[in-house]
Every structure is written in C-alpha cells, then in structure tokens.
C-alpha cells in the first residue's frame, strides 16, 4: 500500500527580512518613474494622461486578478491557491492605493474622452444619444462604486482569512466560499462596465459585445503571472523554500497556459465578429491598428502575447521549473502592459488627431514604472504583515503533501 508523505512544517511562516527590504528599492524606482512621467506632462499633457491611464489600468488588472483568483481558490479549494493565497490577498489589498492613483486622471478626462466636451456632443448624434450614460459626474460615480465594491470584497475575505489564523475556526472557509461565490459574479459584472467606461468609451462611437470579457480574462492572466513571480521569489527563501514544490508550479503553469488560451480565444472572437459584420461603427478599431507602425505593435501582441507563450508552455517540464516559469511570467507582465497600450494609444491618437506611435513611448513606460514601483512598495508591505501561509486552513496538510 502506497504511503503519502507529508512535508515537514517549518516552525514559523513569518515573512523573512529579505521580503521587507524590497520595499525601499521599489519605492525609489516608483518615485523615479513618477518624476520622469511628470516631465512628460509638461512636454505633452495629452500623452501623459493616456500613459497614466494605460499604466493605471494595467496595475489595476493585476490587483483585480489577484482578487478574482483568490475567490476562485476559495470556491474550488485547490492546493494551487492555498500556496499563493497570501500573495493573492496582498494583491487584492492594494486596491485602496490604486483608488488614490486614479485621481490624477480626473483633470485629464477632457484630454482622453470626447464625450466630456459638450460642444462636440451637441453636434454629433452618436455621442448625444449616449450622453445620459457618458457624462463626467456619472462616469466618476460609477468608478467610485466599482472601487468601493472591489475594496469591500477584498477586505472582507482578507479579514476572514486573518480570523482563521487567529481562531483556527474550521468553518470559516465556508463563509469565504459564500462571499467568493457572490463576489466573483459581482466582479464579472463590474469589470465589464469598467471596461466600457475606462477603455471602450475612449472612442464612444465604437462598441464590442465581448470587450468586458476580454478585460475580465486579462485580469485573471495579469494576477496569475504576478503571483507566479511572487511565489518564485518566496520559494527561494525560507520558510517557503521548504514547502513550495515543482507540482505547485506545474499547477500555476497549467493555469498560465489556460488563461493565455482564454485571452486569445476572446481576442480572436472579437476580431472575427467585427470582421464578419464589417460595420462602419466597428471596423475603425482594427483598421487603425492594421496599418503603419501600429501594425508592428499588433504583430508583437499576436506573437508575443499568444503564439510564443503557447508554444513554450506546452512543455510540462518547463511548467514544473520555477526558475524558467518565472521568466515567462515576467515577460508576460510586459506583454499584458503592451496589450493595454495597444488598446489605449491608437484610439487616443486617432480621436484627437495626434501623430507618432513611438514619439512619446518614454512617457508611457515611465508612467507604468512609476505606478508599478508604488504598487510593489505597498504590496510588499501588505504581504509581510501576515504569515506567508494560512497555517490553520483545514486543507493545508493536503496542499503540503510531497510529490
């Protein structure tokens, strides 16, 4: 009869000092990025707000992905999620910081959205018909509502997880399951509306029935690859080095592959529906991305975001090696930013009749790095505030079973 071996539990799962030390360089990088981005504001204010929107939405997808994957874990109770539950919870708790980082976009709304200009709306029937929904007070009110809803779910689940640590109550996981079941549906709905508000309405004449699902899938992919990076980082230090095993990374690699396929399926479905319909309201989105320098970016997104990771992640051996998987995850984080940049920048340039695909790319990169530095600084502070594993979770022993 085969005997199941259990991994010996370290005496403590307190975060090591090396994790805490990462906050200072992250903050320094963030401040440097923000300084460069601020210089970009004085060079081209419109480009600055476009860059800030791209960077902010990208890091928002990381936080929302962490929250959504945490809910998915609570509902499925898989060992994969238990081993990265604390990184996912910490990612979800960055939402208050991202709410604050939305504020620089408020004065820039007229630089991004045509529907904020009353004189343009009055003279165009397509925009006037949407004015009851696309107007600044309602837009800001909806954004506040999304952020409050997400923050509430993030902190309720995080509080229940902390109570499980403190009380070892074996019934708390049921409450987390119930909150997650409701929260996952609410997230799907609110992310869909957020995608319409923040990205689709950059060109209020264009629409896609699958756009919200595209962003929802992108959030899952962003959160997962970020969690893979953190898990690999933790796995190089005690105490997590003693419990994170190749089979855990194999699970993350399989999820990585699945989310990549989901993103590609939704993206291709949107293209196919718009191409086959050939409607003048829909096709400009792709036409402006299929010519000139934007055609190069489109090719990079197709090859780099789908074909390359698809081919690499077919290998089970690669999925089990954390050192290799983390490199692909870091690469995918960049591709996730590029995908959002591909959605934002061409539309802003076309609507406001700007030229030059690459002329202000340094502003886009600086904004993403600046927001990212602050995000990582705040994230690490959240991560080290709790033990790295939920030691009283009733399924922990199963998750720690050796290969």
Long-range contacts (C-beta under 8 A, 24 or more apart in sequence): 4-401, 5-401, 5-402, 6-397, 6-400, 6-401, 6-402, 7-242, 7-243, 7-245, 7-400, 7-401, 7-402, 8-242, 9-243, 9-391, 9-400, 10-238, 10-239, 10-242, 10-243, 12-239, 12-387, 13-239, 13-240, 13-387, 13-388, 13-389, 13-391, 14-239, 14-387, 14-388, 15-383, 15-384, 15-387, 15-388, 16-237, 16-238, 16-239, 18-237, 19-233, 19-234, 19-237, 19-380, 19-383, 19-384, 20-380, 20-384, 22-376, 22-380, 23-377, 23-380, 23-381, 26-373, 26-374, 26-376, 26-377, 26-380, 27-373, 27-374, 27-377, 28-373, 29-369, 29-372, 29-373, 29-376, 30-369, 30-370, 30-371, 30-372, 30-373, 30-374, 30-375, 30-376, 30-377, 31-370, 31-373, 32-369, 32-370, 32-373, 33-366, 33-367, 33-368, 33-369, 33-370, 33-371, 33-372, 33-373, 34-366, 34-370, 34-371, 34-373, 34-374, 35-370, 36-362, 36-363, 36-366, 36-369, 36-370, 37-363, 37-366, 37-367, 37-370, 40-360, 40-362, 40-363, 40-366, 40-367, 43-360, 43-363, 44-360, 44-363, 45-108, 45-111, 46-111, 46-112, 46-348, 46-352, 46-354, 47-354, 47-360, 47-363, 47-364, 48-108, 48-363, 48-367, 49-104, 49-105, 49-108, 49-111, 49-112, 50-111, 50-112, 50-344, 50-345, 50-348, 50-364, 51-360, 51-363, 51-364, 51-366, 51-367, 51-368, 52-104, 52-105, 52-108, 52-367, 52-371, 53-105, 53-108, 53-112, 53-198, 53-344, 54-337, 54-340, 54-341, 54-344, 54-345, 54-364, 54-367, 54-368, 55-337, 55-364, 55-367, 55-368, 55-369, 55-370, 55-371, 55-372, 56-98, 56-101, 56-102, 56-105, 56-367, 56-371, 57-198, 57-199, 57-340, 57-344, 58-222, 58-336, 58-337, 58-340, 58-368, 58-371, 59-98, 59-101, 59-368, 59-371, 59-372, 59-375, 60-98, 61-215, 61-218, 61-219, 61-222, 61-223, 61-336, 61-340, 62-91, 62-222, 62-223, 62-226, 62-333, 62-375, 63-91, 63-92, 63-94, 63-95, 63-98, 63-223, 63-375, 64-95, 64-150, 64-187, 64-191, 64-219, 64-222, 64-223, 65-91, 65-218, 65-219, 65-220, 65-221, 65-222, 65-223, 65-224, 65-226, 66-90, 66-91, 66-92, 66-94, 66-223, 66-226, 66-227, 67-91, 67-92, 67-95, 67-150, 67-153, 67-154, 67-157, 67-183, 67-187, 67-223, 68-184, 68-187, 68-216, 68-219, 68-220, 68-223, 69-220, 69-223, 69-224, 69-227, 70-157, 70-180, 71-153, 71-157, 71-179, 71-180, 71-181, 71-183, 71-184, 71-187, 72-180, 72-184, 74-157, 74-173, 74-176, 74-177, 74-179, 74-180, 75-177, 75-180, 75-181, 75-184, 77-173, 77-177, 77-395, 78-251, 79-248, 79-251, 79-395, 79-398, 79-399, 79-401, 80-248, 80-251, 80-252, 80-255, 82-389, 82-390, 82-393, 82-395, 82-396, 82-399, 83-231, 83-243, 83-244, 83-248, 83-389, 83-399, 84-227, 84-230, 84-231, 84-252, 85-161, 85-389, 85-390, 85-393, 86-383, 86-386, 86-387, 86-388, 86-389, 86-390, 87-227, 87-230, 87-231, 87-234, 87-383, 88-223, 88-227, 89-154, 89-157, 89-158, 89-161, 89-382, 89-386, 90-379, 90-380, 90-382, 90-383, 90-385, 90-386, 91-223, 91-226, 91-227, 91-379, 92-154, 92-157, 92-158, 93-154, 93-155, 93-158, 93-382, 94-375, 94-378, 94-379, 94-382, 95-147, 95-150, 95-151, 95-154, 96-151, 97-374, 97-375, 97-378, 98-147, 98-375, 99-147, 99-151, 101-371, 101-374, 102-143, 102-147, 106-140, 109-136, 109-139, 111-352, 112-202, 112-348, 113-139, 113-201, 113-202, 113-204, 114-203, 114-204, 114-351, 115-201, 115-204, 126-204, 126-205, 126-281, 127-204, 127-205, 130-204, 134-201, 134-204, 139-197, 139-201, 142-193, 142-194, 142-197, 143-194, 143-197, 143-198, 145-190, 146-190, 146-193, 146-194, 149-186, 149-190, 150-187, 150-190, 153-179, 153-183, 153-186, 153-187, 157-183, 161-390, 162-386, 164-390, 164-392, 164-393, 165-386, 165-387, 165-390, 165-391, 165-392, 167-392, 168-392, 169-392, 170-394, 173-393, 173-394, 173-395, 187-216, 188-216, 191-215, 191-216, 191-219, 192-216, 199-340, 199-343, 199-344, 202-344, 202-347, 202-348, 202-351, 203-284, 203-285, 203-347, 203-350, 203-351, 205-281, 205-284, 206-281, 206-282, 206-284, 206-285, 206-347, 207-281, 207-282, 208-270, 208-273, 208-274, 208-282, 208-285, 209-273, 210-266, 210-269, 210-270, 210-273, 211-270, 213-266, 214-263, 214-266, 214-267, 214-270, 217-259, 217-262, 217-263, 217-266, 218-263, 218-336, 218-339, 218-340, 220-259, 220-262, 221-256, 221-259, 221-260, 221-262, 221-263, 221-332, 221-336, 222-333, 222-336, 224-252, 224-255, 224-256, 224-259, 225-256, 225-329, 225-330, 225-332, 225-333, 225-336, 226-329, 226-333, 227-252, 228-252, 228-256, 228-325, 228-326, 228-329, 229-326, 229-329, 229-330, 229-333, 230-383, 231-322, 232-322, 232-323, 232-325, 232-326, 232-329, 233-326, 234-388, 235-322, 239-388, 240-388, 240-389, 243-389, 243-400, 244-322, 245-402, 245-403, 246-320, 246-321, 246-322, 246-403, 247-320, 247-403, 249-319, 249-320, 249-321, 249-322, 249-325, 250-316, 250-319, 250-320, 252-319, 252-325, 253-313, 253-316, 253-318, 253-319, 253-320, 253-325, 254-319, 256-309, 256-313, 256-319, 256-325, 256-328, 256-329, 256-332, 257-309, 257-310, 257-313, 257-314, 257-319, 260-305, 260-306, 260-309, 260-310, 260-313, 260-332, 261-310, 263-305, 263-306, 264-305, 264-306, 264-310, 267-306, 284-350, 285-347, 288-346, 288-347, 288-350, 289-342, 289-346, 292-357, 293-357, 293-358, 294-342, 294-346, 294-357, 297-338, 297-341, 297-342, 297-357, 298-342, 300-338, 301-335, 301-338, 301-339, 301-342, 304-331, 304-335, 304-338, 305-332, 305-335, 305-336, 305-338, 305-339, 309-335, 337-368
